[in-house]
Amino acid sequence: MNTLEETAEFLRRGKRALITGHAMPDGDSVGSVLAMSFLLSETGVECHVITPDPLPAVYDFLPGAERFTMETDRLPQCDLAVILDCTDLTRLGDKLEAYISRVPLLVNIDHHVSNQEFGHCNFVDAQAAATGEIIYDLAAVMGVPVSREIAANLYTAIAMDTGSFRFDNTTDRTHEVIARLIRSGIDAAEINKNLFETKEYVQLKLLGYALNQLKVTEDGRVAWITIPAPVMQELGALDEHADGIINYPRMLEGVEIGLLFREISPGKFKVGFRSKKRIDVNRLASAFGGGGHPRAAGCSVQGDIQEVENKVIDLCIKALKADDI
């Protein structure tokens, strides 16, 4: 793996950069991508900000959000691709992956322990609370002052990936970085209101449905929610409206593993894993070709609802029994 200083040197080689994050973008992906676009622009790089999927409306308030495009067909040829918060290139989708295969220099910056180190330059820090935390350090190495635009995006990236600083990936270092971002002049209260206190009607309707589906194993240590595709369609809900629902099964007293099964196409489920203290859910998700972090991970599984639930829950129960030994 490369050092942060080497990563900065790779970035300085670019003249025209494509900057992107993973499909179904979350706050860390969006905030890190936008912050990087401002950072590289300050060094004279022409930046093109791409998203494989539409930007969730909750992030429309961020500085630079209007820069995002899904139109890879109109992109000029770039000499640098910067991939952020993305474990492997398949998470970019076929179209964007094909474009990036023609870019001569690929820089991969991430904080997922399951990252495949697919770049010509790879900086992966699994101890960082968010990819946004890494971008903050990178700005210092590159000598780029953290503007309010950069700070607002990095605050969002870190706040979202730490669950508003509640998750155990939050460290003293995280709070130090956040303090410096606030000192840059951003309105943290306003950012938090946009992120955590503003919901669409359909989002609350979907949450109401989800909570009514909550199930728990006999021993009370695994809880899960399943959302079939027809329910999403009936409510007019988008992927972004399911964001955060996975945290509710994990909140239940006595639960160690919380799960969310969401049908994204007929017979194909996106499965989210969360754990409280002991179980490494990255290992559980990797059994199905996914990955993530020890306390938060995900994968895709095909099959009917009951079959998928049984496979995943059985694996969780086995992991808990093995932990008891």
N, C-alpha and C positions, 0 to 999 in steps of 0.2 A: 504494500500500500504506500501511496505517496504521502509526503508531509504537507502541512498547510502552506509552507513556503514554496514547495515545488508546485502545488496546485495553483498558487498565485502566478508563478512563472508561466505555466501552461495557459492560463487565462489571458495573460499579457500578449500572447502570440496572436490572438484573434483580432481580426478587423471587422468581421461581420458575423454576429453570433445568433444562433437559434437557442432560445432558453425555454425549457419546458419541465413539467412534472408529470406525475402519474395520472392515469385515467381516473374518472370519478374524483376530481380534485378535492382535497380537504384543506383546512386552514393552513397547515404547515406547508403543503405544496404550493398553494396560491401565494401566501405571504413570502415564501422563500424565492419563488420565481420572480415576483415583482421587485423584491428587494435587490435581487441579483441584476435585474434589468437596469435599475437606477445606478447600482454600483458600477457596472461595466460601462454604462453611458458616460459616467464621470471620467472614465479613463480613455474616452474617445472611440469606444467600440459601437458600431451600428447594431442595435438589438432588435430582434424579432421574437415576440412573446407568443408562444403557441400553447394551446390546451387541447388534449385529445377529446375531451367532453366539454359541454357547456359549463361556464362558470356559475356555481351556485349563487343565487341572488343575494344571499347573506353577505357576500364579499364585494358587492357592487360599490360600497362606500370607500373602498381602499384606494389610496393614491395609485394611479397607473392602471386601474382595473380595465379601463377602456383600451389598453394596449393588447389585451388578449384577442387572438383570432384562432379559428379552426381551419383557415384556408391555406393549407400547405401547398396547393397547386400554384398559388400566386407568389410564393416565396422566392426571392433571389437565391442563388447558390451561396451558402454560408461556408466559412472556413473553420467555424467553431460551433460545436453543440454542447450546451451545458444542461445536464440532466440532474434534476434535484428531487430528493425525497422519493426515489424510485428504485425498487430492489432489482428489477431486471427490465430489459428493453421490451419484453412482451407486454408489459403494463402500459405501454404507450399506444398500442393498437397497430395494426398492420400498416396503415397508410403513413403514419409518422415514423414508424420503425424503418420503413423502406426509404424515406427521405434521409433519415439520419445515417443510414448505411453508406450514403454518398458523401458525407461530411468527413474531411480528412482528420479532424481532431475532436475527440470526444472526452469531455470532463464529467466525471460522475461524483456527485457530492451527496452524502446520505448519512442517516444515523440508524438505519435498520441493521440489526445483527445478521439478518438473512440476505443482505446485499450480495449480488453475484460478481461485483467488481468487473463490470463489462467495459469500462472505459479505457482510453489510452492513459488517462490519469484518473486515479481513484482515491478519494478521501472519504473514508467511512469511519465515523466516530460513534460507536454504539453507546457511549457514556453520555453523549449530548442529549438533552431533553427533547430537542427538536432540530431539524435541519436548519431552522432559522437561527439557532444558537451558533451553529458553525459559520453561517454567513456573517454574523456579527464579528467573529474572530478573524474571518478572512478580510473583511473591510479594513481592520486594523493593520494586518500584514501588508495589504496593498496600499496603505496610506490614504484611503478614501474616508473623509469625514462622514459620520452617520447623520444624514440629513433627516428632517422630520418625515419625509416620504419613506426613506429606508426604515426609520425607526417604527413608524406605524405598521408597516408590513411585517417587520420582525416581531414586534409585540404580538400581533395577531397569530403569527406562526407558532410562537412559543406558548401563548395562552391557550390555543386550541389543542395542541398536542400534550399539554399537561393537564387538561381538563380544568382550565382556570386555576392552575397551580395546586390542584388537589391530588394528582396522581403521584406515585412514588418515584417517578422519573424526575420530579422536581428536586433540585439540589440547591445548596447555598450559592453555587455558581450561577444557577438559573436566576435567582433573585438579584444577584449582583448585576447581571446583564440587564434585567428588566428595570432596575433602578437607573442604570445609565440611559436606557432608552427613554424613560420618563423624563429624565433631566434634559433630553434633547428638545423638549417642548411639546410633545404629543399630549393629547387629551385622553388619558387612559380610561377615564370614566365613560366618555362618549364611545370609545372603541368597544368597551365591555357591554354597553347598552346595545350596540349594533349586533354584537356577537351572541349574547346570551339572553337578552331581554326583549328581543323583537322577533316574533314568530308569525308566520302566515297561518290563516285559518285552517288550511288543509293540513298543515303540519301538526296542529293540535288535534285535529280529527283523527289523523293517522296514529298519533300517540295514544289517544283514547282507545282505539281498536287494539293496538299492540298490548297495552296493559291488561286488557280483558283476556288476552291469550296466554298470559304468563303461566308457565308450568314449572314444577319442581320435582326432582327425583325423590324417592322415598326417604333417603337420608338427609335431604334438605341441602345438599352441597353443590348441586348443579341446577341452575335455573335457565329457562330459555323462552324465547318468543319466536313465533313463526309468522311471516307475512307472505301470503300467496300473491302471485302476480295479479290475479283478478281484483284483489282488494285495492292494490295500488291504482289500477286502471279505473275502478269505480269511483275512487276518491279524487282522481286526477292528480295523484301524487307523483313526484319525481324522485330520483335517487337522493337528492339533497334533503328532501323532507323526512327521510328516515335517519338522518344524521343525529347521533346522540341517543337513539332509542336503546342501543346495545348496553348502555350504562345502567339501565333500570334493573335488569335481572341480576347484575352484579351487586346492586345496592341492597338486595334482600338480606336480612340478617341470617347468618349461618351459611350463606352461599360462598363458595370459593371460586367457582367458574360460572360466568354468565355467557350466554350464547344468543346470537340473533341469526335466524335463518330467513333470508329474504330471496324470494324467487325473482330472478332478473330476466328470465325467459323460460318458456315451458320446459320443465324438467331440469332446470339449471339453477342452483342456489348459491348465493353469496353468503358465506358463513363467517360471522365475526366472533372472536373469542376474547374474553376479558377474565383476568384472575385477580384475586385480592392480594395474596401474600406468598404462596408457596409454589404453585404449579406454573411451569414454563409453557405458556400456551403457544409460543413460537414453535416448539417441538411438536405440539399437537397439530397445528396448522400445516406444518411441513409434511406430515404424514399424508396429507391430501394435495400436496404440491404447492402449498401456500407458504406464508411466513410472516415476519413482523418483529415484534418485541417479546420479551419474556412475559409481560403482563397484558399485551394487546397484540393480536395477530388476526389474520384472515386467510380465507382460501375460497375456492369455488368447487362445488361438488354436484355431480349430476345424478339424477334418479328421481323417484317419486318422493313426496314429502315425508312419508313414514320411513322409507328406506334411508333417506339422508339423515333424518333426525336420529334414527337408531344407530347408524354407523358412528356419527360424531359423539353422541352421548355415551355410547358404550366405551369409546376411547377415553373420554373424560373420566368415566367411573374407574377404568383400569388405572389411569394415571393417579387418581386419588388413592386407590388401594395400594399402589406401589409406594406412594409417598408415606403411607401409614406404617410401612414395614420398618 
